[in-house]
Amino acid sequence: MPNTTTAAGAASFAIPSGTDVYDALMGDIDLDLVSVNLPRLDAMYPNETPAEHDARMKRYAAAFEKYAIAFNNWTANFQIALAAVRHETLKLAEKNSRNEEEKTLSTLEIQFDSPSAT
């Protein structure tokens, strides 16, 4: 997942579309099954025999089992990355809040230490 930094300094990452995730994972497993090929699978194999068709369907079933494992791994890694971004964002918010509090306290101290005009 690509990491970026926002203007406020917090880490973030781009969330890919479902199709992008599917194609990235399935592309490493079986190119027949990437999204652009799905509507034309039958046209890609016009002269296959019933036995060849059955073998291809078994190959596809195995590919989807591999995809399920790959997707579960991707999801787990996504959750880890999301937790890291959440943590960094909260740290940044806490730091910004602390800085604002310090500025306010400093202003108040200056006002209390200054001789008042009466």
MMTF fields as JSON, N, C-alpha, C and O atoms, coordinates in Angstrom:
{
  "mmtfVersion": "1.0.0",
  "mmtfProducer": "UNKNOWN",
  "numBonds": 471,
  "numAtoms": 472,
  "numGroups": 118,
  "numChains": 1,
  "numModels": 1,
  "chainsPerModel": [1],
  "groupsPerChain": [118],
  "chainIdList": ["A"],
  "bondAtomList": [4, 2, 8, 6, 12, 10, 16, 14, 20, 18, 24, 22, 28, 26, 32, 30, 36, 34, 40, 38, 44, 42, 48, 46, 52, 50, 56, 54, 60, 58, 64, 62, 68, 66, 72, 70, 76, 74, 80, 78, 84, 82, 88, 86, 92, 90, 96, 94, 100, 98, 104, 102, 108, 106, 112, 110, 116, 114, 120, 118, 124, 122, 128, 126, 132, 130, 136, 134, 140, 138, 144, 142, 148, 146, 152, 150, 156, 154, 160, 158, 164, 162, 168, 166, 172, 170, 176, 174, 180, 178, 184, 182, 188, 186, 192, 190, 196, 194, 200, 198, 204, 202, 208, 206, 212, 210, 216, 214, 220, 218, 224, 222, 228, 226, 232, 230, 236, 234, 240, 238, 244, 242, 248, 246, 252, 250, 256, 254, 260, 258, 264, 262, 268, 266, 272, 270, 276, 274, 280, 278, 284, 282, 288, 286, 292, 290, 296, 294, 300, 298, 304, 302, 308, 306, 312, 310, 316, 314, 320, 318, 324, 322, 328, 326, 332, 330, 336, 334, 340, 338, 344, 342, 348, 346, 352, 350, 356, 354, 360, 358, 364, 362, 368, 366, 372, 370, 376, 374, 380, 378, 384, 382, 388, 386, 392, 390, 396, 394, 400, 398, 404, 402, 408, 406, 412, 410, 416, 414, 420, 418, 424, 422, 428, 426, 432, 430, 436, 434, 440, 438, 444, 442, 448, 446, 452, 450, 456, 454, 460, 458, 464, 462, 468, 466],
  "bondOrderList": [1, 1, 1, 1, 1, 1, 1, 1, 1, 1, 1, 1, 1, 1, 1, 1, 1, 1, 1, 1, 1, 1, 1, 1, 1, 1, 1, 1, 1, 1, 1, 1, 1, 1, 1, 1, 1, 1, 1, 1, 1, 1, 1, 1, 1, 1, 1, 1, 1, 1, 1, 1, 1, 1, 1, 1, 1, 1, 1, 1, 1, 1, 1, 1, 1, 1, 1, 1, 1, 1, 1, 1, 1, 1, 1, 1, 1, 1, 1, 1, 1, 1, 1, 1, 1, 1, 1, 1, 1, 1, 1, 1, 1, 1, 1, 1, 1, 1, 1, 1, 1, 1, 1, 1, 1, 1, 1, 1, 1, 1, 1, 1, 1, 1, 1, 1, 1],
  "groupList": [{"groupName": "MET", "atomNameList": ["N", "CA", "C", "O"], "elementList": ["N", "C", "C", "O"], "formalChargeList": [0, 0, 0, 0], "bondAtomList": [1, 0, 2, 1, 3, 2], "bondOrderList": [1, 1, 2], "singleLetterCode": "M", "chemCompType": "L-PEPTIDE LINKING"}, {"groupName": "PRO", "atomNameList": ["N", "CA", "C", "O"], "elementList": ["N", "C", "C", "O"], "formalChargeList": [0, 0, 0, 0], "bondAtomList": [1, 0, 2, 1, 3, 2], "bondOrderList": [1, 1, 2], "singleLetterCode": "P", "chemCompType": "L-PEPTIDE LINKING"}, {"groupName": "ASN", "atomNameList": ["N", "CA", "C", "O"], "elementList": ["N", "C", "C", "O"], "formalChargeList": [0, 0, 0, 0], "bondAtomList": [1, 0, 2, 1, 3, 2], "bondOrderList": [1, 1, 2], "singleLetterCode": "N", "chemCompType": "L-PEPTIDE LINKING"}, {"groupName": "THR", "atomNameList": ["N", "CA", "C", "O"], "elementList": ["N", "C", "C", "O"], "formalChargeList": [0, 0, 0, 0], "bondAtomList": [1, 0, 2, 1, 3, 2], "bondOrderList": [1, 1, 2], "singleLetterCode": "T", "chemCompType": "L-PEPTIDE LINKING"}, {"groupName": "ALA", "atomNameList": ["N", "CA", "C", "O"], "elementList": ["N", "C", "C", "O"], "formalChargeList": [0, 0, 0, 0], "bondAtomList": [1, 0, 2, 1, 3, 2], "bondOrderList": [1, 1, 2], "singleLetterCode": "A", "chemCompType": "L-PEPTIDE LINKING"}, {"groupName": "GLY", "atomNameList": ["N", "CA", "C", "O"], "elementList": ["N", "C", "C", "O"], "formalChargeList": [0, 0, 0, 0], "bondAtomList": [1, 0, 2, 1, 3, 2], "bondOrderList": [1, 1, 2], "singleLetterCode": "G", "chemCompType": "PEPTIDE LINKING"}, {"groupName": "SER", "atomNameList": ["N", "CA", "C", "O"], "elementList": ["N", "C", "C", "O"], "formalChargeList": [0, 0, 0, 0], "bondAtomList": [1, 0, 2, 1, 3, 2], "bondOrderList": [1, 1, 2], "singleLetterCode": "S", "chemCompType": "L-PEPTIDE LINKING"}, {"groupName": "PHE", "atomNameList": ["N", "CA", "C", "O"], "elementList": ["N", "C", "C", "O"], "formalChargeList": [0, 0, 0, 0], "bondAtomList": [1, 0, 2, 1, 3, 2], "bondOrderList": [1, 1, 2], "singleLetterCode": "F", "chemCompType": "L-PEPTIDE LINKING"}, {"groupName": "ILE", "atomNameList": ["N", "CA", "C", "O"], "elementList": ["N", "C", "C", "O"], "formalChargeList": [0, 0, 0, 0], "bondAtomList": [1, 0, 2, 1, 3, 2], "bondOrderList": [1, 1, 2], "singleLetterCode": "I", "chemCompType": "L-PEPTIDE LINKING"}, {"groupName": "ASP", "atomNameList": ["N", "CA", "C", "O"], "elementList": ["N", "C", "C", "O"], "formalChargeList": [0, 0, 0, 0], "bondAtomList": [1, 0, 2, 1, 3, 2], "bondOrderList": [1, 1, 2], "singleLetterCode": "D", "chemCompType": "L-PEPTIDE LINKING"}, {"groupName": "VAL", "atomNameList": ["N", "CA", "C", "O"], "elementList": ["N", "C", "C", "O"], "formalChargeList": [0, 0, 0, 0], "bondAtomList": [1, 0, 2, 1, 3, 2], "bondOrderList": [1, 1, 2], "singleLetterCode": "V", "chemCompType": "L-PEPTIDE LINKING"}, {"groupName": "TYR", "atomNameList": ["N", "CA", "C", "O"], "elementList": ["N", "C", "C", "O"], "formalChargeList": [0, 0, 0, 0], "bondAtomList": [1, 0, 2, 1, 3, 2], "bondOrderList": [1, 1, 2], "singleLetterCode": "Y", "chemCompType": "L-PEPTIDE LINKING"}, {"groupName": "LEU", "atomNameList": ["N", "CA", "C", "O"], "elementList": ["N", "C", "C", "O"], "formalChargeList": [0, 0, 0, 0], "bondAtomList": [1, 0, 2, 1, 3, 2], "bondOrderList": [1, 1, 2], "singleLetterCode": "L", "chemCompType": "L-PEPTIDE LINKING"}, {"groupName": "ARG", "atomNameList": ["N", "CA", "C", "O"], "elementList": ["N", "C", "C", "O"], "formalChargeList": [0, 0, 0, 0], "bondAtomList": [1, 0, 2, 1, 3, 2], "bondOrderList": [1, 1, 2], "singleLetterCode": "R", "chemCompType": "L-PEPTIDE LINKING"}, {"groupName": "GLU", "atomNameList": ["N", "CA", "C", "O"], "elementList": ["N", "C", "C", "O"], "formalChargeList": [0, 0, 0, 0], "bondAtomList": [1, 0, 2, 1, 3, 2], "bondOrderList": [1, 1, 2], "singleLetterCode": "E", "chemCompType": "L-PEPTIDE LINKING"}, {"groupName": "HIS", "atomNameList": ["N", "CA", "C", "O"], "elementList": ["N", "C", "C", "O"], "formalChargeList": [0, 0, 0, 0], "bondAtomList": [1, 0, 2, 1, 3, 2], "bondOrderList": [1, 1, 2], "singleLetterCode": "H", "chemCompType": "L-PEPTIDE LINKING"}, {"groupName": "LYS", "atomNameList": ["N", "CA", "C", "O"], "elementList": ["N", "C", "C", "O"], "formalChargeList": [0, 0, 0, 0], "bondAtomList": [1, 0, 2, 1, 3, 2], "bondOrderList": [1, 1, 2], "singleLetterCode": "K", "chemCompType": "L-PEPTIDE LINKING"}, {"groupName": "TRP", "atomNameList": ["N", "CA", "C", "O"], "elementList": ["N", "C", "C", "O"], "formalChargeList": [0, 0, 0, 0], "bondAtomList": [1, 0, 2, 1, 3, 2], "bondOrderList": [1, 1, 2], "singleLetterCode": "W", "chemCompType": "L-PEPTIDE LINKING"}, {"groupName": "GLN", "atomNameList": ["N", "CA", "C", "O"], "elementList": ["N", "C", "C", "O"], "formalChargeList": [0, 0, 0, 0], "bondAtomList": [1, 0, 2, 1, 3, 2], "bondOrderList": [1, 1, 2], "singleLetterCode": "Q", "chemCompType": "L-PEPTIDE LINKING"}],
  "groupTypeList": [0, 1, 2, 3, 3, 3, 4, 4, 5, 4, 4, 6, 7, 4, 8, 1, 6, 5, 3, 9, 10, 11, 9, 4, 12, 0, 5, 9, 8, 9, 12, 9, 12, 10, 6, 10, 2, 12, 1, 13, 12, 9, 4, 0, 11, 1, 2, 14, 3, 1, 4, 14, 15, 9, 4, 13, 0, 16, 13, 11, 4, 4, 4, 7, 14, 16, 11, 4, 8, 4, 7, 2, 2, 17, 3, 4, 2, 7, 18, 8, 4, 12, 4, 4, 10, 13, 15, 14, 3, 12, 16, 12, 4, 14, 16, 2, 6, 13, 2, 14, 14, 14, 16, 3, 12, 6, 3, 12, 14, 8, 18, 7, 9, 6, 1, 6, 4, 3],
  "groupIdList": [1, 2, 3, 4, 5, 6, 7, 8, 9, 10, 11, 12, 13, 14, 15, 16, 17, 18, 19, 20, 21, 22, 23, 24, 25, 26, 27, 28, 29, 30, 31, 32, 33, 34, 35, 36, 37, 38, 39, 40, 41, 42, 43, 44, 45, 46, 47, 48, 49, 50, 51, 52, 53, 54, 55, 56, 57, 58, 59, 60, 61, 62, 63, 64, 65, 66, 67, 68, 69, 70, 71, 72, 73, 74, 75, 76, 77, 78, 79, 80, 81, 82, 83, 84, 85, 86, 87, 88, 89, 90, 91, 92, 93, 94, 95, 96, 97, 98, 99, 100, 101, 102, 103, 104, 105, 106, 107, 108, 109, 110, 111, 112, 113, 114, 115, 116, 117, 118],
  "secStructList": [7, 7, 3, 3, 3, 7, 6, 6, 1, 7, 3, 3, 3, 7, 7, 7, 7, 2, 2, 2, 2, 2, 2, 2, 2, 2, 2, 6, 6, 7, 4, 4, 4, 1, 6, 6, 6, 4, 4, 4, 2, 2, 2, 2, 7, 6, 6, 7, 7, 2, 2, 2, 2, 2, 2, 2, 2, 2, 2, 2, 2, 2, 2, 2, 2, 2, 2, 2, 2, 2, 2, 2, 2, 2, 2, 2, 2, 2, 2, 2, 2, 2, 2, 2, 2, 2, 2, 2, 2, 2, 2, 2, 2, 2, 2, 2, 2, 2, 2, 2, 2, 2, 2, 2, 2, 2, 2, 2, 2, 2, 2, 2, 2, 1, 7, 7, 7, 7],
  "xCoordList": [0.826, 0.0, 0.875, 1.761, 0.637, 1.491, 1.229, 0.087, 2.29, 2.198, 2.446, 3.266, 1.736, 1.962, 1.945, 1.631, 2.28, 2.205, 1.289, 1.434, 0.349, -0.578, 0.107, 1.21, -0.563, -0.005, 0.195, 1.109, -0.649, -0.526, 0.595, 0.929, 1.184, 2.31, 1.937, 2.827, 0.671, 0.266, 0.443, 0.202, 0.862, 1.001, -0.378, -1.325, -0.49, -1.737, -1.394, -0.229, -2.388, -2.155, -3.394, -4.513, -3.166, -4.273, -4.976, -4.329, -6.292, -7.07, -7.436, -8.161, -6.932, -7.224, -8.674, -9.313, -9.169, -10.524, -10.539, -9.495, -11.711, -11.847, -11.34, -10.694, -11.63, -11.16, -9.638, -9.02, -9.037, -7.569, -6.949, -5.954, -7.539, -7.029, -7.187, -6.249, -8.393, -8.658, -7.676, -7.062, -7.526, -6.642, -5.183, -4.461, -4.748, -3.361, -3.101, -2.067, -4.04, -3.856, -4.059, -3.242, -5.143, -5.437, -4.434, -4.15, -3.905, -2.92, -1.684, -1.023, -1.369, -0.239, -0.621, 0.246, -1.916, -2.388, -2.79, -2.286, -3.707, -4.173, -4.68, -5.713, -3.958, -4.316, -5.664, -6.294, -6.118, -7.449, -8.52, -9.54, -8.295, -9.338, -9.257, -9.992, -8.38, -8.396, -9.667, -10.246, -10.095, -11.423, -11.68, -12.796, -10.686, -10.931, -11.174, -11.811, -10.679, -10.845, -12.12, -12.576, -12.697, -13.864, -15.018, -15.573, -15.404, -16.551, -16.28, -17.217, -15.03, -14.722, -14.037, -13.379, -14.178, -13.509, -13.929, -13.084, -15.228, -15.686, -15.158, -14.818, -15.088, -14.577, -13.083, -12.573, -12.382, -10.944, -10.652, -9.543, -11.629, -11.444, -12.57, -13.335, -12.676, -13.818, -13.801, -14.864, -12.663, -12.57, -12.195, -11.733, -12.383, -11.977, -12.983, -14.184, -12.462, -13.294, -13.935, -13.498, -14.955, -15.538, -14.501, -14.553, -13.589, -12.546, -11.628, -11.246, -11.27, -10.434, -11.188, -10.602, -12.485, -13.313, -13.346, -13.195, -13.54, -13.546, -12.204, -12.155, -11.121, -9.782, -9.593, -9.016, -10.089, -9.974, -10.798, -10.344, -11.992, -12.835, -12.17, -12.266, -11.503, -10.77, -9.603, -9.32, -8.933, -7.835, -8.357, -7.726, -9.518, -10.115, -10.52, -10.32, -11.076, -11.465, -10.237, -10.288, -9.138, -7.897, -7.381, -6.865, -7.523, -7.076, -7.877, -7.308, -9.181, -9.994, -9.677, -9.795, -9.283, -8.84, -7.553, -7.409, -6.627, -5.39, -5.7, -5.092, -6.659, -7.048, -7.588, -7.256, -8.413, -8.986, -7.883, -7.976, -6.858, -5.721, -4.977, -4.644, -4.717, -4.005, -4.801, -4.227, -6.126, -6.958, -6.956, -6.903, -7.012, -6.949, -5.626, -5.601, -4.535, -3.227, -3.201, -2.691, -3.754, -3.791, -4.615, -4.219, -5.759, -6.625, -5.907, -5.999, -5.201, -4.465, -3.405, -3.248, -2.682, -1.66, -2.297, -1.736, -3.461, -4.177, -4.564, -4.422, -5.05, -5.432, -4.225, -4.341, -3.08, -1.86, -1.475, -1.133, -1.535, -1.2, -2.189, -1.795, -3.464, -4.483, -4.249, -4.378, -3.911, -3.631, -2.429, -2.423, -1.421, -0.23, -0.589, -0.128, -1.404, -1.817, -2.66, -2.488, -3.56, -4.397, -3.525, -3.746, -2.535, -1.628, -0.857, -0.772, -0.302, 0.462, -0.426, 0.002, -1.649, -2.577, -2.912, -2.943, -3.164, -3.448, -2.242, -2.39, -1.04, 0.17, 0.303, 0.624, 0.059, 0.167, -0.882, -0.579, -2.103, -3.16, -2.804, -3.023, -2.258, -1.851, -0.732, -0.742, 0.225, 1.331, 0.812, 1.213, -0.08, -0.642, -1.434, -1.353, -2.19, -2.956, -2.029, -2.271, -0.971, -0.001, 0.648, 0.828, 1.001, 1.604, 0.649, 1.055, -0.618, -1.615, -1.771, -1.866, -1.798, -1.912, -0.7, -0.851, 0.494, 1.703, 1.676, 2.097, 1.181, 1.068, 0.096, 0.371, -1.041, -2.045, -1.485, -1.662, -0.806, -0.214, 0.848, 0.932, 1.65, 2.685, 2.059, 2.543, 0.991, 0.288, -0.284, -0.19, -0.875, -1.436, -0.346, -0.532, 0.785, 1.896, 2.388, 2.665, 2.497, 2.954, 1.967, 2.371, 0.684, -0.341, -0.328, -0.505, -0.118, -0.069, 1.2, 1.175, 2.313, 3.577, 3.663, 4.461, 2.876, 2.92, 2.21, 1.18, 2.792, 2.08, 0.78, 0.761, -0.271, -1.562, -1.745, -1.321, -2.371, -2.661, -3.988, -5.018, -3.957, -5.177, -5.53, -6.531],
  "yCoordList": [-1.172, 0.0, 1.241, 1.379, 2.126, 3.305, 4.227, 4.592, 4.594, 5.541, 6.94, 7.143, 7.896, 9.302, 10.06, 9.498, 11.331, 12.18, 13.337, 13.977, 13.61, 14.712, 16.023, 16.05, 17.109, 18.431, 18.631, 19.344, 18.01, 18.149, 17.291, 17.397, 16.436, 15.619, 14.21, 13.418, 13.862, 12.512, 11.571, 11.942, 10.369, 9.366, 8.935, 8.912, 8.594, 8.075, 7.128, 6.991, 6.494, 5.656, 5.641, 5.85, 5.391, 5.347, 4.002, 2.962, 4.032, 2.803, 2.409, 3.134, 1.254, 0.835, 0.364, -0.008, 0.388, -0.112, -1.636, -2.286, -2.179, -3.635, -4.324, -5.369, -3.742, -4.322, -4.299, -5.258, -3.211, -3.127, -4.188, -4.816, -4.384, -5.408, -6.785, -7.582, -7.05, -8.351, -8.618, -9.684, -7.656, -7.851, -8.017, -8.829, -7.261, -7.385, -8.772, -9.384, -9.254, -10.572, -11.689, -12.605, -11.617, -12.685, -12.687, -13.74, -11.537, -11.472, -12.31, -12.78, -12.499, -13.349, -14.826, -15.691, -15.112, -16.491, -17.071, -18.119, -16.381, -16.866, -15.68, -15.097, -15.328, -14.151, -14.29, -13.282, -15.509, -15.691, -15.032, -14.576, -14.984, -14.573, -13.12, -12.721, -12.317, -10.887, -10.284, -10.833, -9.172, -8.626, -8.369, -8.59, -7.912, -7.62, -8.89, -8.839, -10.02, -11.273, -12.03, -12.864, -11.761, -12.531, -12.564, -13.639, -11.444, -11.496, -12.275, -12.651, -12.513, -13.154, -14.505, -14.963, -15.14, -16.432, -17.476, -18.165, -17.596, -18.602, -18.314, -19.239, -17.035, -16.663, -16.945, -17.134, -16.974, -17.235, -18.713, -19.057, -19.577, -21.016, -21.591, -22.438, -21.133, -21.531, -23.018, -23.593, -23.621, -24.987, -26.01, -27.102, -25.68, -26.625, -27.77, -27.595, -28.916, -30.104, -30.067, -29.3, -30.874, -30.94, -31.312, -30.79, -32.179, -32.553, -31.375, -31.149, -30.62, -29.437, -28.374, -27.695, -28.242, -27.28, -27.676, -26.819, -28.948, -29.408, -29.139, -28.718, -29.383, -29.139, -27.646, -27.265, -26.816, -25.361, -24.925, -24.089, -25.471, -25.121, -25.55, -24.842, -26.692, -27.14, -26.192, -25.86, -25.763, -24.801, -23.497, -22.91, -23.048, -21.826, -21.99, -21.078, -23.127, -23.374, -23.308, -22.719, -23.911, -23.857, -22.42, -21.997, -21.673, -20.278, -19.459, -18.63, -19.683, -18.924, -19.309, -18.474, -20.545, -20.929, -20.188, -19.701, -20.104, -19.355, -17.869, -17.199, -17.369, -15.963, -15.686, -14.664, -16.584, -16.388, -16.267, -15.439, -17.078, -17.006, -15.686, -15.012, -15.32, -14.068, -12.868, -11.924, -12.897, -11.782, -11.678, -10.574, -12.798, -12.768, -12.18, -11.417, -12.527, -11.954, -10.451, -9.669, -10.057, -8.638, -7.868, -6.788, -8.428, -7.772, -7.607, -6.553, -8.639, -8.549, -7.452, -6.673, -7.386, -6.345, -4.962, -3.989, -4.874, -3.6, -3.131, -1.951, -4.043, -3.697, -3.203, -2.264, -3.832, -3.406, -1.99, -1.142, -1.747, -0.421, 0.625, 1.737, 0.272, 1.191, 1.527, 2.684, 0.54, 0.783, 1.713, 2.576, 1.537, 2.396, 3.839, 4.771, 4.028, 5.382, 5.995, 7.167, 5.22, 5.714, 6.154, 7.215, 5.332, 5.646, 6.941, 7.814, 7.06, 8.258, 9.499, 10.575, 9.353, 10.484, 10.953, 12.155, 10.013, 10.377, 11.023, 11.979, 10.501, 11.119, 12.556, 13.452, 12.775, 14.123, 15.047, 16.194, 14.563, 15.376, 15.727, 16.856, 14.765, 15.022, 16.06, 16.952, 15.944, 16.898, 18.302, 19.277, 18.397, 19.699, 20.293, 21.495, 19.473, 19.937, 20.434, 21.478, 19.678, 20.076, 21.406, 22.267, 21.585, 22.852, 24.023, 25.096, 23.81, 24.88, 25.212, 26.382, 24.183, 24.407, 25.183, 26.082, 24.845, 25.542, 27.001, 27.878, 27.268, 28.659, 29.433, 30.566, 28.817, 29.475, 29.755, 30.849, 28.766, 28.966, 30.054, 30.869, 30.067, 31.087, 32.481, 33.43, 32.59, 33.876, 34.306, 35.473, 33.357, 33.683, 34.096, 35.04, 33.404, 33.773, 35.172, 35.942, 35.503, 36.854, 37.891, 38.932, 37.617, 38.555, 38.734, 39.846, 37.634, 37.74, 38.454, 39.181, 38.248, 38.855, 40.32, 41.063, 40.757, 42.15, 43.026, 42.652, 44.233, 45.184, 45.595, 45.933, 45.563, 45.893, 47.412, 48.141, 47.85, 49.274, 49.545, 48.995, 50.395, 50.738, 52.166, 52.609],
  "zCoordList": [0.0, 0.0, 0.0, 0.843, -0.921, -0.976, 0.196, 0.477, 0.869, 1.976, 1.448, 0.552, 2.006, 1.684, 2.992, 4.041, 2.929, 4.112, 3.788, 2.747, 4.672, 4.456, 4.781, 5.327, 4.437, 4.717, 6.212, 6.626, 7.02, 8.474, 9.031, 10.211, 8.19, 8.627, 9.032, 9.343, 9.044, 9.423, 8.237, 7.088, 8.533, 7.485, 7.023, 7.809, 5.756, 5.22, 4.077, 3.705, 3.538, 2.378, 1.508, 1.976, 0.242, -0.701, -0.568, -0.451, -0.586, -0.503, -1.928, -2.611, -2.378, -3.75, -3.882, -2.898, -5.1, -5.346, -5.21, -5.267, -5.034, -4.952, -6.203, -6.123, -7.359, -8.621, -8.69, -9.154, -8.231, -8.239, -7.333, -7.694, -6.161, -5.24, -5.874, -5.906, -6.377, -7.005, -8.138, -8.193, -9.041, -10.197, -9.78, -10.359, -8.788, -8.331, -7.748, -8.016, -6.957, -6.348, -7.361, -7.449, -8.123, -9.079, -10.23, -10.801, -10.567, -11.642, -11.353, -12.279, -10.082, -9.707, -9.658, -9.531, -9.757, -9.632, -10.985, -11.39, -11.69, -13.002, -13.807, -13.481, -14.851, -15.656, -16.346, -16.667, -16.58, -17.161, -16.302, -16.82, -15.004, -14.078, -13.626, -12.723, -14.232, -13.91, -14.494, -15.432, -13.946, -14.245, -15.732, -16.202, -16.473, -17.897, -18.703, -19.756, -18.226, -18.964, -18.604, -19.386, -17.453, -17.003, -18.006, -18.234, -18.615, -19.536, -20.822, -21.527, -21.126, -22.409, -22.263, -23.197, -21.127, -20.924, -21.942, -22.513, -22.173, -23.135, -24.535, -25.272, -24.907, -26.227, -26.344, -27.449, -25.222, -25.245, -25.525, -25.935, -25.307, -25.489, -26.358, -25.897, -27.616, -28.439, -28.854, -29.092, -28.942, -29.462, -28.396, -28.728, -27.134, -26.103, -26.004, -26.209, -25.69, -25.516, -24.136, -23.278, -23.906, -22.558, -21.495, -20.381, -21.81, -20.841, -20.557, -19.409, -21.595, -21.406, -20.592, -19.749, -20.858, -20.103, -18.625, -17.754, -18.34, -16.945, -16.272, -15.116, -17.0, -16.438, -16.15, -15.132, -17.063, -16.857, -15.652, -14.87, -15.488, -14.337, -13.03, -12.027, -13.032, -11.839, -11.559, -10.408, -12.627, -12.465, -11.868, -10.989, -12.354, -11.837, -10.367, -9.566, -10.018, -8.622, -7.716, -6.637, -8.155, -7.369, -7.289, -6.254, -8.382, -8.395, -7.382, -6.671, -7.31, -6.36, -4.918, -4.021, -4.683, -3.334, -2.975, -1.854, -3.917, -3.685, -3.486, -2.651, -4.272, -4.141, -2.738, -2.137, -2.22, -0.882, 0.169, 1.075, 0.051, 0.984, 0.799, 1.774, -0.46, -0.747, -0.251, 0.291, -0.435, 0.009, 1.531, 2.074, 2.218, 3.682, 4.16, 5.126, 3.497, 3.845, 3.56, 4.362, 2.415, 2.057, 3.088, 3.527, 3.468, 4.445, 5.786, 6.415, 6.218, 7.486, 7.405, 8.346, 6.299, 6.128, 6.051, 6.556, 5.425, 5.351, 6.751, 7.07, 7.583, 8.946, 9.749, 10.538, 9.546, 10.23, 9.784, 10.609, 8.468, 7.95, 8.451, 8.801, 8.485, 8.976, 10.448, 10.849, 11.24, 12.657, 12.822, 13.7, 11.983, 12.056, 11.701, 12.36, 10.671, 10.291, 11.399, 11.734, 11.963, 13.056, 14.232, 14.816, 14.573, 15.682, 15.406, 16.27, 14.208, 13.855, 13.845, 14.263, 13.373, 13.34, 14.749, 15.013, 15.654, 17.045, 17.716, 18.477, 17.433, 17.991, 17.503, 18.284, 16.228, 15.666, 16.278, 16.606, 16.432, 17.033, 18.477, 18.916, 19.209, 20.589, 20.636, 21.485, 19.731, 19.693, 19.373, 20.008, 18.387, 18.023, 19.178, 19.432, 19.873, 21.024, 22.131, 22.736, 22.384, 23.412, 23.041, 23.903, 21.772, 21.326, 21.53, 21.975, 21.201, 21.403, 22.878, 23.249, 23.722, 25.165, 25.682, 26.509, 25.203, 25.637, 25.21, 25.965, 24.002, 23.54, 24.42, 24.813, 24.725, 25.568, 26.951, 27.488, 27.534, 28.863, 28.837, 29.755, 27.798, 27.682, 27.591, 28.208, 26.824, 26.699, 28.044, 28.425, 28.754, 30.075, 31.056, 31.825, 31.04, 31.928, 31.645, 32.565, 30.368, 29.995, 30.501, 31.019, 30.356, 30.804, 32.319, 32.816, 33.057, 34.517, 34.98, 35.973, 34.264, 34.661, 34.247, 34.819, 33.283, 32.832, 33.835, 34.397, 34.059, 34.937, 34.26, 33.076, 35.004, 34.412, 34.359, 35.255, 33.31, 33.179, 33.854, 33.466, 34.867, 35.606, 35.474, 36.038]
}
